[in-house]
Amino acid sequence: MKKTNAVFPYSVLDLAILKSGHDAQDAYIRSLDLARHAEKWGYSRFWLAEHHNMAHVGSSSPTILMSHIAHGTQTIRVGSGGIMLPNHSPLMVAEQIGTLEKLFPGRIDLGLGRAPGTDQKTAAVLRRGRVETVQEFPHDLEELQMYFSEDNFDAPVRAFPAEGLDVPIYLLGSSMSSAVLAAERGLPYAFASHFAPAYFAQAIRHYKNHFSPSAKSKKPYLISCINIIAADSDEKAHHLATSFYQMALGIVRGKSYPLRPPVDNMDAIWHPEEAAAIKNMMAYSFIGNKKTVGAALEEFIQATGVDEIMVTTNIYDHGDRLRSFELVSEIFKEMKVSTMV
C-alpha cells in the first residue's frame, strides 16, 4: 500500500570546504554552525567525508570532525560519509567509532567507502604500499562487523569499546560494486549522485532488486546525495552556484580550487568542453528558489524511490549557505511524498 510521509528524511553531507582567503579553522567553525542550524531545522544526520592531499578540502580526519560536530550539537545524528575503509585497519575504525558512540550514545553513524578519497600516489602512502584487491573490501567489512559483534567476546583480538555496540553501518558508492555488496550483506546504501551520476539508476535498481534482508535491515534503505543551491529567487540561486562551478572546474582540471566568490559570467572562466563536463557531473543538482527546487525534488523522489535525501551545498557566503539549507528544510516539511510500504 501507499503511505504519505509527513516529513521525508533529509540530511547533510559536509566536506569542510575552505573558502578563498580563509583557512581550515574557519571551515570547521562554519561546519559546526551549519550543524547547529541543521539540527534546529530538522535534518536527520550530519555526515563528514574523508579526503586527502587536497589543500582546500578540510575533511581529512572525519572521526575527529565527527567528535567536533557531535560535541557542539545535541540530537542530530553524526556520521562518516564516509570513512574509506581500505585506508585504515578495521580494528582501529571499530575502536574510534566505538569511542564516539560511547561519548555520544545513539547518535553515531558509520558510513564506509572503498575508494581512496585521493589520488593514487597519496593512496599508496596511506596504505603503505598495500594494493587492494576485489576481495579485500568485503573481507575488511566482515572483520569490522565482527569487532562490533557480541559474538567476538572470546576472540584473541577484540575492539574496545566497540564490542556489542549497535552502530548503524552504511555502504557508500558511486558505481555498481558497493551496490552489489550492500544488497548481498543487507546494509543501507548511500549513492554519491552529487558528483557521479552515471551509474546511479543502474546501481539503485540492482540494490533494490537483489537486496537480502539481514539482522540489521529487513528491507533496502537508499540514500541519494545531491547538490542543492536554493535562494529566494532563481536568479540569485544560479548566481550563487557559480562558486560551486568554479570549485568543480578544479576537479575537471585536476587541481584543488578553494570556494571562490560568485561571478556574473562563467563563460569567461571555463571552456565549453569544461562546462559540459561539469554540467554532466551535476546531473542530479537542484538550483533555484523554493518552488523550483521543491517541484524538482518531489519529482526526483517519486521517480527514484529513494528513502532519504542527503544534501551537499557549496556556497561562498555563509549566510547564503545557511539560507539555502533553511529553504530546503521548509521544502521537505511541506512536501507530501507517497512511498510503498
C-alpha positions as a Markdown table, in Angstrom:
| # | Residue | x | y | z |
|---|---|---|---|---|
| 1 | Met | 0.0 | 0.0 | 0.0 |
| 2 | Lys | 1.0 | 3.6 | -0.3 |
| 3 | Lys | 1.9 | 5.8 | 2.7 |
| 4 | Thr | 2.2 | 9.6 | 2.7 |
| 5 | Asn | 5.1 | 10.7 | 4.8 |
| 6 | Ala | 4.6 | 13.8 | 6.9 |
| 7 | Val | 8.3 | 14.6 | 6.7 |
| 8 | Phe | 10.6 | 12.9 | 4.2 |
| 9 | Pro | 14.1 | 12.3 | 5.8 |
| 10 | Tyr | 16.7 | 14.8 | 4.8 |
| 11 | Ser | 20.3 | 15.1 | 5.9 |
| 12 | Val | 23.6 | 17.0 | 5.3 |
| 13 | Leu | 27.0 | 15.9 | 3.7 |
| 14 | Asp | 29.8 | 18.3 | 4.6 |
| 15 | Leu | 33.4 | 18.4 | 3.3 |
| 16 | Ala | 34.6 | 21.4 | 5.4 |
| 17 | Ile | 35.5 | 23.2 | 2.1 |
| 18 | Leu | 37.9 | 26.1 | 2.6 |
| 19 | Lys | 36.9 | 29.4 | 1.2 |
| 20 | Ser | 39.3 | 31.7 | -0.8 |
| 21 | Gly | 41.2 | 33.7 | 1.7 |
| 22 | His | 40.3 | 31.6 | 4.7 |
| 23 | Asp | 41.9 | 28.6 | 6.5 |
| 24 | Ala | 40.7 | 25.2 | 7.8 |
| 25 | Gln | 39.9 | 26.6 | 11.2 |
| 26 | Asp | 37.3 | 28.8 | 9.6 |
| 27 | Ala | 35.9 | 25.8 | 7.7 |
| 28 | Tyr | 35.5 | 23.9 | 10.9 |
| 29 | Ile | 33.8 | 26.8 | 12.6 |
| 30 | Arg | 31.4 | 27.1 | 9.7 |
| 31 | Ser | 30.7 | 23.3 | 9.7 |
| 32 | Leu | 29.7 | 23.4 | 13.4 |
| 33 | Asp | 27.5 | 26.4 | 12.9 |
| 34 | Leu | 25.8 | 24.7 | 10.0 |
| 35 | Ala | 25.3 | 21.5 | 12.0 |
| 36 | Arg | 23.6 | 23.5 | 14.8 |
| 37 | His | 21.3 | 25.1 | 12.4 |
| 38 | Ala | 20.6 | 21.8 | 10.6 |
| 39 | Glu | 19.7 | 20.3 | 13.9 |
| 40 | Lys | 17.2 | 23.1 | 14.6 |
| 41 | Trp | 15.7 | 22.8 | 11.1 |
| 42 | Gly | 15.0 | 19.1 | 11.4 |
| 43 | Tyr | 17.8 | 17.5 | 9.4 |
| 44 | Ser | 18.3 | 13.8 | 10.3 |
| 45 | Arg | 22.0 | 13.5 | 10.2 |
| 46 | Phe | 25.2 | 15.4 | 9.5 |
| 47 | Trp | 27.9 | 13.4 | 7.7 |
| 48 | Leu | 31.5 | 14.2 | 7.0 |
| 49 | Ala | 33.6 | 12.9 | 4.1 |
| 50 | Glu | 37.2 | 11.6 | 4.0 |
| 51 | His | 39.6 | 13.3 | 1.6 |
| 52 | His | 43.4 | 13.5 | 1.5 |
| 53 | Asn | 46.1 | 15.7 | -0.1 |
| 54 | Met | 43.5 | 18.3 | -1.1 |
| 55 | Ala | 44.6 | 21.8 | 0.0 |
| 56 | His | 41.1 | 23.2 | 0.1 |
| 57 | Val | 39.1 | 20.2 | 1.5 |
| 58 | Gly | 39.3 | 20.2 | 5.3 |
| 59 | Ser | 37.8 | 16.8 | 5.9 |
| 60 | Ser | 41.0 | 14.6 | 6.1 |
| 61 | Ser | 40.1 | 13.3 | 9.6 |
| 62 | Pro | 36.3 | 12.5 | 9.6 |
| 63 | Thr | 36.3 | 10.9 | 13.1 |
| 64 | Ile | 37.9 | 14.0 | 14.7 |
| 65 | Leu | 35.4 | 16.2 | 12.9 |
| 66 | Met | 32.6 | 13.9 | 14.0 |
| 67 | Ser | 33.6 | 14.5 | 17.6 |
| 68 | His | 33.7 | 18.3 | 17.0 |
| 69 | Ile | 30.2 | 18.3 | 15.5 |
| 70 | Ala | 28.7 | 15.9 | 18.0 |
| 71 | His | 30.1 | 17.8 | 20.9 |
| 72 | Gly | 28.6 | 21.0 | 19.7 |
| 73 | Thr | 25.1 | 19.6 | 19.0 |
| 74 | Gln | 22.5 | 17.8 | 21.0 |
| 75 | Thr | 20.3 | 15.5 | 18.9 |
| 76 | Ile | 21.3 | 15.3 | 15.3 |
| 77 | Arg | 23.0 | 12.0 | 14.2 |
| 78 | Val | 26.6 | 12.5 | 13.2 |
| 79 | Gly | 28.4 | 10.2 | 10.8 |
| 80 | Ser | 31.2 | 9.5 | 8.3 |
| 81 | Gly | 30.2 | 9.9 | 4.7 |
| 82 | Gly | 32.4 | 8.1 | 4.6 |
| 83 | Ile | 35.5 | 6.5 | 6.2 |
| 84 | Met | 37.4 | 5.0 | 3.3 |
| 85 | Leu | 37.9 | 1.6 | 4.8 |
| 86 | Pro | 40.9 | 0.4 | 2.7 |
| 87 | Asn | 42.9 | 3.3 | 4.1 |
| 88 | His | 42.5 | 2.0 | 7.7 |
| 89 | Ser | 42.7 | -1.0 | 9.9 |
| 90 | Pro | 39.2 | -2.3 | 10.6 |
| 91 | Leu | 40.3 | -2.7 | 14.3 |
| 92 | Met | 41.2 | 1.0 | 14.5 |
| 93 | Val | 38.0 | 2.1 | 12.8 |
| 94 | Ala | 36.0 | 0.0 | 15.3 |
| 95 | Glu | 37.9 | 1.5 | 18.2 |
| 96 | Gln | 37.4 | 5.1 | 17.1 |
| 97 | Ile | 33.8 | 4.7 | 16.2 |
| 98 | Gly | 33.1 | 2.8 | 19.3 |
| 99 | Thr | 34.7 | 5.6 | 21.3 |
| 100 | Leu | 32.5 | 8.1 | 19.6 |
| 101 | Glu | 29.3 | 6.0 | 20.2 |
| 102 | Lys | 30.2 | 5.8 | 23.9 |
| 103 | Leu | 30.8 | 9.6 | 24.1 |
| 104 | Phe | 27.6 | 10.4 | 22.1 |
| 105 | Pro | 25.2 | 7.4 | 22.6 |
| 106 | Gly | 22.7 | 6.7 | 19.9 |
| 107 | Arg | 23.9 | 9.4 | 17.6 |
| 108 | Ile | 26.8 | 7.9 | 15.6 |
| 109 | Asp | 26.6 | 6.5 | 12.0 |
| 110 | Leu | 29.4 | 4.7 | 10.3 |
| 111 | Gly | 29.4 | 5.2 | 6.5 |
| 112 | Leu | 32.1 | 3.2 | 4.7 |
| 113 | Gly | 33.6 | 3.6 | 1.2 |
| 114 | Arg | 36.1 | 1.6 | -0.8 |
| 115 | Ala | 37.7 | 4.5 | -2.8 |
| 116 | Pro | 40.9 | 6.1 | -1.5 |
| 117 | Gly | 39.4 | 9.6 | -1.3 |
| 118 | Thr | 42.5 | 10.9 | -3.0 |
| 119 | Asp | 45.0 | 10.4 | -5.9 |
| 120 | Gln | 46.8 | 7.1 | -6.4 |
| 121 | Lys | 50.2 | 8.3 | -5.1 |
| 122 | Thr | 48.6 | 9.5 | -1.9 |
| 123 | Ala | 46.6 | 6.3 | -1.6 |
| 124 | Ala | 49.9 | 4.3 | -1.8 |
| 125 | Val | 51.3 | 6.4 | 1.1 |
| 126 | Leu | 48.1 | 6.0 | 3.2 |
| 127 | Arg | 48.0 | 2.2 | 2.6 |
| 128 | Arg | 51.8 | 1.7 | 3.0 |
| 129 | Gly | 52.1 | 0.0 | -0.4 |
| 130 | Arg | 49.1 | -2.3 | 0.2 |
| 131 | Val | 47.3 | -3.0 | -3.1 |
| 132 | Glu | 43.5 | -3.5 | -2.6 |
| 133 | Thr | 42.0 | -6.5 | -4.4 |
| 134 | Val | 38.4 | -7.0 | -5.2 |
| 135 | Gln | 38.1 | -9.5 | -2.3 |
| 136 | Glu | 39.7 | -7.3 | 0.4 |
| 137 | Phe | 37.0 | -4.7 | 0.9 |
| 138 | Pro | 34.3 | -7.3 | 1.6 |
| 139 | His | 36.7 | -9.1 | 4.0 |
| 140 | Asp | 37.5 | -5.8 | 5.7 |
| 141 | Leu | 33.8 | -5.1 | 6.1 |
| 142 | Glu | 33.3 | -8.5 | 7.6 |
| 143 | Glu | 36.2 | -8.0 | 10.0 |
| 144 | Leu | 34.8 | -4.6 | 11.1 |
| 145 | Gln | 31.4 | -6.0 | 11.7 |
| 146 | Met | 32.9 | -8.8 | 13.7 |
| 147 | Tyr | 34.6 | -6.3 | 16.1 |
| 148 | Phe | 31.2 | -4.7 | 16.8 |
| 149 | Ser | 29.6 | -8.1 | 17.5 |
| 150 | Glu | 29.0 | -9.5 | 20.9 |
| 151 | Asp | 30.0 | -12.9 | 19.5 |
| 152 | Asn | 33.6 | -11.7 | 19.3 |
| 153 | Phe | 34.0 | -11.9 | 23.1 |
| 154 | Asp | 36.3 | -14.9 | 23.1 |
| 155 | Ala | 38.4 | -13.9 | 20.1 |
| 156 | Pro | 42.1 | -13.3 | 20.5 |
| 157 | Val | 41.7 | -9.7 | 19.2 |
| 158 | Arg | 38.8 | -7.6 | 20.4 |
| 159 | Ala | 37.8 | -4.0 | 19.8 |
| 160 | Phe | 37.1 | -1.9 | 22.9 |
| 161 | Pro | 34.8 | -0.1 | 23.5 |
| 162 | Ala | 33.1 | -1.1 | 20.2 |
| 163 | Glu | 32.2 | -4.6 | 21.1 |
| 164 | Gly | 28.5 | -5.1 | 21.4 |
| 165 | Leu | 27.6 | -1.6 | 20.3 |
| 166 | Asp | 24.8 | -1.1 | 17.8 |
| 167 | Val | 26.3 | 1.4 | 15.4 |
| 168 | Pro | 24.5 | 1.6 | 12.0 |
| 169 | Ile | 26.7 | 0.8 | 9.1 |
| 170 | Tyr | 26.1 | 2.2 | 5.6 |
| 171 | Leu | 27.9 | 1.4 | 2.4 |
| 172 | Leu | 28.7 | 4.3 | 0.1 |
| 173 | Gly | 29.3 | 4.1 | -3.6 |
| 174 | Ser | 29.5 | 5.8 | -6.9 |
| 175 | Ser | 29.4 | 2.7 | -9.2 |
| 176 | Met | 28.0 | -0.8 | -9.1 |
| 177 | Ser | 30.4 | -2.6 | -6.8 |
| 178 | Ser | 29.2 | -1.2 | -3.5 |
| 179 | Ala | 25.5 | -1.5 | -4.6 |
| 180 | Val | 26.1 | -5.3 | -5.2 |
| 181 | Leu | 27.8 | -5.7 | -1.8 |
| 182 | Ala | 25.2 | -3.6 | 0.1 |
| 183 | Ala | 22.5 | -5.8 | -1.4 |
| 184 | Glu | 24.3 | -9.0 | -0.6 |
| 185 | Arg | 25.0 | -8.0 | 3.0 |
| 186 | Gly | 21.6 | -6.4 | 3.7 |
| 187 | Leu | 23.0 | -3.0 | 4.5 |
| 188 | Pro | 21.7 | 0.5 | 3.9 |
| 189 | Tyr | 23.3 | 2.1 | 0.8 |
| 190 | Ala | 24.2 | 5.7 | 0.0 |
| 191 | Phe | 25.0 | 6.7 | -3.6 |
| 192 | Ala | 27.2 | 9.7 | -4.4 |
| 193 | Ser | 24.9 | 11.0 | -7.1 |
| 194 | His | 26.1 | 14.6 | -6.3 |
| 195 | Phe | 29.3 | 14.0 | -8.4 |
| 196 | Ala | 29.0 | 10.6 | -10.1 |
| 197 | Pro | 25.5 | 10.3 | -11.8 |
| 198 | Ala | 26.5 | 7.8 | -14.5 |
| 199 | Tyr | 25.7 | 4.6 | -12.6 |
| 200 | Phe | 23.0 | 5.9 | -10.3 |
| 201 | Ala | 20.0 | 4.4 | -12.0 |
| 202 | Gln | 21.7 | 1.1 | -12.6 |
| 203 | Ala | 23.1 | 0.8 | -9.1 |
| 204 | Ile | 19.9 | 1.6 | -7.2 |
| 205 | Arg | 17.9 | -0.7 | -9.4 |
| 206 | His | 20.3 | -3.6 | -8.6 |
| 207 | Tyr | 20.3 | -2.7 | -4.9 |
| 208 | Lys | 16.5 | -2.8 | -4.6 |
| 209 | Asn | 16.0 | -5.9 | -6.8 |
| 210 | His | 18.7 | -8.0 | -5.1 |
| 211 | Phe | 18.5 | -6.9 | -1.5 |
| 212 | Ser | 18.9 | -9.8 | 1.0 |
| 213 | Pro | 17.3 | -9.0 | 4.4 |
| 214 | Ser | 19.7 | -9.1 | 7.3 |
| 215 | Ala | 19.6 | -8.9 | 11.1 |
| 216 | Lys | 20.2 | -5.2 | 10.8 |
| 217 | Ser | 18.0 | -4.3 | 7.8 |
| 218 | Lys | 14.8 | -6.1 | 6.8 |
| 219 | Lys | 14.4 | -4.1 | 3.7 |
| 220 | Pro | 16.6 | -1.9 | 1.5 |
| 221 | Tyr | 17.3 | 1.7 | 2.6 |
| 222 | Leu | 18.6 | 4.0 | -0.1 |
| 223 | Ile | 20.1 | 7.5 | 0.4 |
| 224 | Ser | 20.9 | 9.7 | -2.5 |
| 225 | Cys | 23.3 | 12.6 | -2.1 |
| 226 | Ile | 22.6 | 15.5 | -4.3 |
| 227 | Asn | 23.7 | 19.1 | -4.8 |
| 228 | Ile | 21.1 | 21.7 | -3.8 |
| 229 | Ile | 21.6 | 25.5 | -4.1 |
| 230 | Ala | 18.4 | 27.3 | -3.0 |
| 231 | Ala | 17.8 | 31.0 | -2.7 |
| 232 | Asp | 14.9 | 33.4 | -2.6 |
| 233 | Ser | 14.9 | 33.8 | -6.4 |
| 234 | Asp | 16.0 | 31.6 | -9.2 |
| 235 | Glu | 18.4 | 34.3 | -10.4 |
| 236 | Lys | 20.2 | 34.6 | -7.1 |
| 237 | Ala | 20.5 | 30.8 | -6.8 |
| 238 | His | 22.1 | 30.5 | -10.2 |
| 239 | His | 24.5 | 33.3 | -9.4 |
| 240 | Leu | 25.4 | 31.6 | -6.1 |
| 241 | Ala | 26.0 | 28.4 | -8.0 |
| 242 | Thr | 28.9 | 29.9 | -9.9 |
| 243 | Ser | 31.1 | 29.4 | -6.7 |
| 244 | Phe | 30.5 | 25.7 | -7.0 |
| 245 | Tyr | 31.1 | 25.7 | -10.7 |
| 246 | Gln | 34.5 | 27.3 | -10.1 |
| 247 | Met | 35.4 | 24.7 | -7.5 |
| 248 | Ala | 34.2 | 21.9 | -9.8 |
| 249 | Leu | 36.4 | 23.3 | -12.5 |
| 250 | Gly | 39.3 | 22.5 | -10.4 |
| 251 | Ile | 38.2 | 18.8 | -10.4 |
| 252 | Val | 38.0 | 18.8 | -14.1 |
| 253 | Arg | 41.4 | 20.4 | -14.4 |
| 254 | Gly | 43.0 | 18.1 | -11.8 |
| 255 | Lys | 43.6 | 20.8 | -9.3 |
| 256 | Ser | 42.2 | 21.8 | -5.9 |
| 257 | Tyr | 40.4 | 25.2 | -6.0 |
| 258 | Pro | 39.0 | 26.9 | -2.9 |
| 259 | Leu | 35.4 | 28.0 | -2.8 |
| 260 | Arg | 35.5 | 31.4 | -4.5 |
| 261 | Pro | 33.0 | 34.3 | -4.6 |
| 262 | Pro | 30.3 | 34.0 | -7.3 |
| 263 | Val | 30.8 | 35.6 | -10.7 |
| 264 | Asp | 28.4 | 37.1 | -13.2 |
| 265 | Asn | 29.7 | 35.1 | -16.2 |
| 266 | Met | 31.2 | 31.6 | -16.1 |
| 267 | Asp | 31.9 | 31.7 | -19.8 |
| 268 | Ala | 34.8 | 34.0 | -19.2 |
| 269 | Ile | 36.3 | 31.3 | -16.9 |
| 270 | Trp | 35.6 | 27.9 | -18.3 |
| 271 | His | 35.9 | 26.4 | -21.8 |
| 272 | Pro | 32.8 | 24.9 | -23.5 |
| 273 | Glu | 34.0 | 21.3 | -23.0 |
| 274 | Glu | 34.7 | 22.0 | -19.3 |
| 275 | Ala | 31.3 | 23.5 | -18.9 |
| 276 | Ala | 29.8 | 20.4 | -20.5 |
| 277 | Ala | 31.8 | 18.1 | -18.2 |
| 278 | Ile | 30.7 | 20.0 | -15.1 |
| 279 | Lys | 27.1 | 20.0 | -16.1 |
| 280 | Asn | 27.2 | 16.3 | -16.7 |
| 281 | Met | 28.8 | 15.8 | -13.3 |
| 282 | Met | 25.9 | 17.9 | -11.8 |
| 283 | Ala | 23.1 | 15.9 | -13.4 |
| 284 | Tyr | 21.5 | 15.5 | -10.0 |
| 285 | Ser | 21.7 | 19.1 | -8.9 |
| 286 | Phe | 18.8 | 21.3 | -8.0 |
| 287 | Ile | 19.2 | 25.1 | -8.2 |
| 288 | Gly | 16.6 | 27.7 | -7.8 |
| 289 | Asn | 14.0 | 29.2 | -5.5 |
| 290 | Lys | 11.9 | 27.2 | -3.0 |
| 291 | Lys | 9.2 | 26.5 | -5.5 |
| 292 | Thr | 11.6 | 25.5 | -8.3 |
| 293 | Val | 13.7 | 23.2 | -6.1 |
| 294 | Gly | 10.7 | 21.8 | -4.3 |
| 295 | Ala | 9.0 | 20.7 | -7.5 |
| 296 | Ala | 12.1 | 19.1 | -8.9 |
| 297 | Leu | 12.9 | 17.3 | -5.7 |
| 298 | Glu | 9.4 | 15.8 | -5.4 |
| 299 | Glu | 9.6 | 14.5 | -9.0 |
| 300 | Phe | 13.1 | 13.1 | -8.3 |
| 301 | Ile | 12.0 | 11.2 | -5.1 |
| 302 | Gln | 8.9 | 9.8 | -6.8 |
| 303 | Ala | 10.9 | 8.7 | -9.9 |
| 304 | Thr | 13.8 | 7.0 | -8.0 |
| 305 | Gly | 12.1 | 5.7 | -4.9 |
| 306 | Val | 14.9 | 6.8 | -2.6 |
| 307 | Asp | 14.3 | 6.7 | 1.1 |
| 308 | Glu | 16.4 | 9.7 | 2.1 |
| 309 | Ile | 18.0 | 12.8 | 0.6 |
| 310 | Met | 21.4 | 13.9 | 1.7 |
| 311 | Val | 22.1 | 17.5 | 0.7 |
| 312 | Thr | 25.5 | 19.0 | -0.1 |
| 313 | Thr | 25.7 | 22.7 | -0.7 |
| 314 | Asn | 28.7 | 24.8 | -1.6 |
| 315 | Ile | 28.0 | 28.5 | -1.4 |
| 316 | Tyr | 30.7 | 31.1 | -0.7 |
| 317 | Asp | 28.8 | 33.3 | 1.7 |
| 318 | His | 28.0 | 31.5 | 5.0 |
| 319 | Gly | 24.7 | 33.4 | 5.4 |
| 320 | Asp | 23.6 | 32.5 | 1.9 |
| 321 | Arg | 24.6 | 28.9 | 2.6 |
| 322 | Leu | 22.5 | 28.8 | 5.8 |
| 323 | Arg | 19.6 | 30.3 | 3.9 |
| 324 | Ser | 19.8 | 27.6 | 1.3 |
| 325 | Phe | 19.7 | 24.8 | 4.0 |
| 326 | Glu | 16.8 | 26.6 | 5.7 |
| 327 | Leu | 14.8 | 26.8 | 2.5 |
| 328 | Val | 15.5 | 23.1 | 1.9 |
| 329 | Ser | 14.2 | 22.2 | 5.3 |
| 330 | Glu | 11.0 | 24.1 | 4.6 |
| 331 | Ile | 10.6 | 22.2 | 1.3 |
| 332 | Phe | 10.8 | 18.9 | 3.0 |
| 333 | Lys | 8.5 | 19.8 | 5.8 |
| 334 | Glu | 5.9 | 20.9 | 3.3 |
| 335 | Met | 6.5 | 18.0 | 0.9 |
| 336 | Lys | 4.0 | 15.1 | 0.6 |
| 337 | Val | 5.6 | 12.1 | -0.9 |
| 338 | Ser | 3.9 | 8.7 | -1.3 |
| 339 | Thr | 6.1 | 5.7 | -0.8 |
| 340 | Met | 5.3 | 1.9 | -0.9 |
| 341 | Val | 5.3 | 0.1 | 2.4 |
